[in-house]
Amino acid sequence: MELKGIFPPMITPFKENGEVDYDAFVYNVKKWAGTGLEGLLVLGSNSETAFLREEEKLKLIQLTVENAGGKMVMCGTGMETASETIELTNKAADLGAQCALILTPCFYDAAMKTPSLLEYYTTVADNVKIPILVYNVPKFTHVNVGADLIEQLAKHPNIIGMKDSSGDMPQFATFKRVTKGQDFAVFVGTASALYPALALGAAGGILALANCMPDECIEVYDRYRKGDLDGSLETYQRIFPVNTAVTGTYGISGLKYVSTLCGYKGGYVRKPLMEQSEKNKEEMKKILQKARAME
């Protein structure tokens, strides 16, 4: 399995009453499937996965597989225990998911050192039906995986890569160095680091911004791969403020609002997340308009 390119961690649209809007979700999946995205990630952090019931997760996986138009389907199935993760991952595999992104367990964050994480990921990889990737997102988990862990995990035949959302470029470079020679894809997890990550040898990006601006994210990737470094950098700089807004400043509800402005169906967030104020919406409109005006 060759892992590369740009994936969106797909938003999950909710209705105003808090229920999943499956029709809106399918609309988005079909629209993303018509772009140059390499694949789709269902149940990522930006999917509000922590707020989804298992039956909702499984239905979203099923709908993604059915409507992905041949795109690779990756699913986020990491749970707090190895047994739960194995169970959910194998259910996803039975529905047609091709690989799984496994979040670091994090409730007992102080105990999540290299030995415990090594045992956890090895146990999961040994017992699931599809290949897995390690998901490092200290912003949410307060757990940061070390290069010593990744160096060991990269040797496992069923652990094929990682998504690093730390934004730490020296650490990213170290991940690349310690996995050199291994069939192990290192993805960057934020569009704010996409260009420098590509310069360090990233396989691609799994990016919140690809929900609303997939073509621009793909353009940064494609231009870099073709050797048009100036063009890649120019596009990267243009979309950088939009990414800062929808991932750092305004969060998931901001991402959903900008996705709606870009022709997708953002829907509502699920409580306890909050919708954006009208003032914030106007600010996001201006940021998006400025980025588009620079095309």
Secondary structure, 3 states (H helix, E strand, C coil): CCCCEEECECCCCECCCCCECHHHHHHHHHHHHCCCCCEEEECCHHHCHHHCCHHHHHHHHHHHHHHCCCCEEEEECCCCCHHHHHHHHHHHHHHCCCEEEEECCCCCHHHCCHHHHHHHHHHHHHHCCCCEEEEECHHHHCCCCCHHHHHHHCCCCCEEEEEECCCCHHHHHHHHHHCCCCCCEEEECCHHHHHHHHHCCCCEEECHHHHCCHHHHHHHHHHHHCCCHHHHHHHHHHHHHHHHHHHHHCHHHHHHHHHHHCCCCCCECCCCCCCCCHHHHHHHHHHHHHHHHCC
